[in-house]
Amino acid sequence: MPISEIACSRNLGPKSEAWLNAVGVFTRDDLERVGAVVAFKLVQQHDFAPSINLLYAIEGALRDIHWTDLSPEVRDRLRAAVAD
């Protein structure tokens, strides 16, 4: 299933999808395989300029919730993981 067709695709718009596609993430299965943190880091390493909201959006899409519904604890864990 392409990223644009993920049930919670309101998290990931065309720009996010293009960035993810550019780093080899094309489907929900790809996202599940690499996870939100690795996908975000791949986008960063590809010289795109994602905000932390992309990380939250990916995680929200994987959880099938809107990224604004992620708990503060989950957001903190995600930020710590990308800082490593």
GUVOGU-130718 format. One line per 8 residues: for each residue x, y, z of N, C-alpha, C. Coordinates in Angstrom, 2 decimals. Layout:
X,Y,Z,X,Y,Z,X,Y,Z; ...;
This chain:
0.85,-1.18,0.00,0.00,0.00,0.00,0.90,1.24,0.00; 0.77,2.10,-0.99,1.58,3.33,-1.03,1.32,4.20,0.19; 2.30,4.98,0.54,2.18,5.86,1.70,0.94,6.74,1.60; 0.66,7.23,0.42,-0.49,8.12,0.26,-1.82,7.45,0.56; -1.84,6.12,0.60,-3.08,5.40,0.86,-3.16,4.83,2.27; -2.18,5.14,3.12,-2.23,4.68,4.50,-3.47,5.27,5.15; -4.13,4.48,5.96,-5.39,4.90,6.57,-5.28,6.25,7.26; -4.15,6.52,7.84,-3.98,7.79,8.55,-3.09,8.73,7.73;
-3.29,8.76,6.42,-2.42,9.54,5.54,-2.54,11.04,5.77; -3.51,11.46,6.59,-3.57,12.89,6.89,-2.29,13.36,7.58; -1.52,12.41,8.10,-0.24,12.73,8.71,0.84,13.03,7.67; 0.77,12.35,6.54,1.83,12.41,5.56,1.31,12.95,4.23; 1.68,14.17,3.94,1.25,14.81,2.71,2.20,14.49,1.56; 1.97,15.13,0.43,2.77,14.86,-0.77,4.27,15.11,-0.57; 4.62,16.17,0.15,6.04,16.46,0.36,6.69,15.39,1.22; 6.01,15.00,2.29,6.54,13.93,3.15,6.68,12.64,2.37;
5.68,12.33,1.58,5.72,11.11,0.76,6.89,11.16,-0.21; 7.12,12.31,-0.85,8.22,12.44,-1.80,9.57,12.24,-1.10; 9.72,12.81,0.08,10.96,12.63,0.84,11.16,11.17,1.20; 10.11,10.53,1.70,10.22,9.12,2.07,10.52,8.25,0.85; 9.87,8.53,-0.25,10.14,7.78,-1.49,11.59,7.95,-1.92; 12.12,9.16,-1.77,13.51,9.43,-2.18,14.52,8.62,-1.38; 14.14,8.20,-0.16,15.06,7.40,0.67,14.69,5.92,0.67; 13.80,5.53,-0.26,13.48,4.12,-0.42,12.31,3.61,0.39;
11.53,4.51,0.95,10.36,4.12,1.73,9.13,4.44,0.88; 8.47,3.40,0.38,7.37,3.59,-0.55,6.02,3.13,0.00; 6.03,2.23,0.95,4.78,1.61,1.41,4.70,1.60,2.93; 3.53,1.26,3.42,3.36,1.09,4.86,4.29,-0.01,5.37; 4.42,-1.09,4.59,5.33,-2.17,4.98,6.76,-1.65,5.14; 7.18,-0.79,4.22,8.51,-0.19,4.33,8.62,0.62,5.62; 7.60,1.42,5.90,7.61,2.22,7.13,7.66,1.34,8.37; 6.89,0.28,8.38,6.88,-0.63,9.51,8.24,-1.32,9.67;
8.85,-1.65,8.55,10.15,-2.34,8.58,11.24,-1.45,9.16; 11.30,-0.19,8.74,12.39,0.69,9.20,12.02,1.44,10.47; 10.75,1.71,10.67,10.32,2.47,11.84,10.43,3.97,11.64; 9.77,4.69,12.50,9.70,6.14,12.37,11.06,6.81,12.53; 11.83,6.37,13.51,13.12,7.01,13.79,14.08,6.84,12.63; 14.22,5.63,12.13,15.15,5.39,11.01,14.68,6.12,9.76; 13.38,6.08,9.48,12.86,6.78,8.31,13.17,8.27,8.40; 12.95,8.86,9.58,13.24,10.28,9.78,14.73,10.56,9.58;
15.59,9.72,10.15,17.02,9.93,10.01,17.47,9.80,8.56; 16.87,8.87,7.82,17.20,8.73,6.40,16.85,10.01,5.64; 15.70,10.58,5.95,15.29,11.83,5.29,16.28,12.94,5.64; 16.66,13.04,6.90,17.65,14.05,7.30,18.97,13.86,6.56; 19.43,12.62,6.46,20.71,12.32,5.81,20.68,12.58,4.31; 19.50,12.66,3.76,19.35,12.90,2.33,19.33,14.40,2.02; 19.70,15.21,2.99,19.79,16.67,2.86,18.45,17.37,2.66; 17.38,16.71,3.08,16.11,17.41,3.16,16.10,18.14,4.50;
15.15,18.99,4.72,15.09,19.76,5.97,13.77,19.49,6.69; 13.59,18.25,7.18,12.33,17.95,7.86,12.29,18.57,9.26; 11.13,18.97,9.66,10.96,19.39,11.05,10.66,18.16,11.88; 10.68,18.32,13.17,10.39,17.20,14.07,8.97,16.68,13.85; 8.12,17.52,13.28,6.74,17.09,13.01,6.69,15.92,12.03; 7.67,15.81,11.14,7.69,14.66,10.24,7.86,13.38,11.04; 8.75,13.41,12.01,8.94,12.24,12.87,7.63,11.86,13.55; 6.95,12.85,14.10,5.67,12.59,14.76,4.63,12.08,13.76;
4.64,12.65,12.57,3.66,12.25,11.54,3.87,10.79,11.13; 5.12,10.39,10.99,5.40,9.00,10.63,4.93,8.07,11.74; 5.28,8.41,12.97,4.86,7.58,14.10,3.34,7.52,14.20; 2.69,8.66,14.02,1.23,8.68,14.05,0.63,7.82,12.96; 1.21,7.88,11.76,0.71,7.05,10.66,0.86,5.57,10.99; 1.97,5.21,11.59,2.18,3.81,11.96,1.21,3.35,13.05; 0.83,4.26,13.91,-0.11,3.93,14.99,-1.57,4.13,14.56; -1.75,4.67,13.35,-3.08,4.97,12.82,-3.82,5.98,13.69;
-3.07,7.00,14.11,-3.65,8.13,14.84,-3.08,9.41,14.26; -3.73,10.50,14.52,-3.18,11.79,14.09,-1.97,12.09,14.95; -0.95,12.68,14.36,0.29,12.91,15.10,0.09,13.79,16.33; -0.89,14.67,16.32,-1.12,15.52,17.49,-1.67,14.74,18.67; -2.11,13.50,18.43,-2.62,12.66,19.51,-1.53,11.81,20.17; -0.29,11.92,19.69,0.81,11.21,20.35,1.00,11.81,21.74; 1.23,10.96,22.71,1.42,11.44,24.08,2.75,12.18,24.21; 2.85,13.04,25.19,4.13,13.73,25.42,5.28,12.75,25.67;
4.99,11.62,26.30,6.02,10.62,26.55,6.53,10.01,25.25; 5.62,9.73,24.34,6.03,9.18,23.04,6.85,10.21,22.28; 6.41,11.45,22.29,7.17,12.51,21.60,8.57,12.64,22.19; 8.66,12.60,23.52,9.97,12.70,24.18,10.87,11.54,23.77; 10.31,10.33,23.74,11.08,9.15,23.36,11.58,9.27,21.92; 10.71,9.74,21.04,11.09,9.90,19.64,12.20,10.94,19.48; 12.06,12.08,20.16,13.09,13.13,20.07,14.43,12.61,20.60; 14.39,11.87,21.70,15.62,11.31,22.26,16.26,10.33,21.30;
15.45,9.54,20.63,15.96,8.53,19.70,16.65,9.16,18.50; 16.14,10.27,17.99,16.78,10.90,16.83,17.98,11.73,17.25; 18.07,12.07,18.52,19.21,12.83,19.00,20.45,11.95,19.19; 20.24,10.65,19.29,21.37,9.72,19.49,22.23,9.62,18.26;
